[in-house]
Amino acid sequence: MSEAAYERLRDAIVRGELVPGEKIKDADLAETLGLSRTPVREAITRLVESGLVESKPGVYTKVSTLNQHDIAANLAVLKALDSLATESAVPRLTERDIQTMRQANRNFATAVHKQDASKALAADDAFHHVVIQAAGNPVIARIVEQLHPQLHRILYRKFSGILGGEETINHHEELILICEQGDAQAAAVMSGEHWSHLGDLISGLFDSDELSS
């Protein structure tokens, strides 16, 4: 029940159904979700840990605003972890893993052409999940899962300008080829460059007040 509550609240925040600064009351959410207050409270605690919710006991619990400094810190950690995971994963990738990545990128391309942000982000996650799992480091997987939703809030809102183009599709294809060739270091470098580029795009959105909330 706690996991279900967490996923529904997380998705509502990512999609903007619960807006930045909106106050959250566990009793109201429990009624809306048809759950008791205990799993909802547990879900809110996890959302606070992931940075999606801000809470001051006895004063307020609300959806966090998008903060440029916090997002930059989030991206720095994701870049480091993804590069590490990629370098660790490449020697362990199987042909089945490579085919799974290719299928995920095909799904991503289809969603991009339809400008379906939800399906595109799911496909992008599936693509990178192959590498994260192959790395065999549960700590990386756990932290990435915790940090991704904060980034997804931005990607969902500004999908067409950040991920929704041929550039990301081509990046995926190039990464697959490098992984298939077994060049772990080159794959890790390429992964880092992708995150740096993503960070520059997001920084530009903050600088132009397109992410003001």
Secondary structure, DSSP 8 states (H G I E B T S, - for coil): -HHHHHHHHHHHHHTTSS-TT-B--HHHHHHHHT--HHHHHHHHHHHHHTTSEEEETTTEEEE----HHHHHHHHHHHHHHHHHHHHHHGGG--HHHHHHHHHHHHHHHHHHHHT-HHHHHHHHHHHHHHHHHHHT-HHHHHHHHHHHHHHHHHHHHTHHHHTSSHHHHHHHHHHHHHHHHT-HHHHHHHHHHHHHHHHHHHHHHHHTTTT--
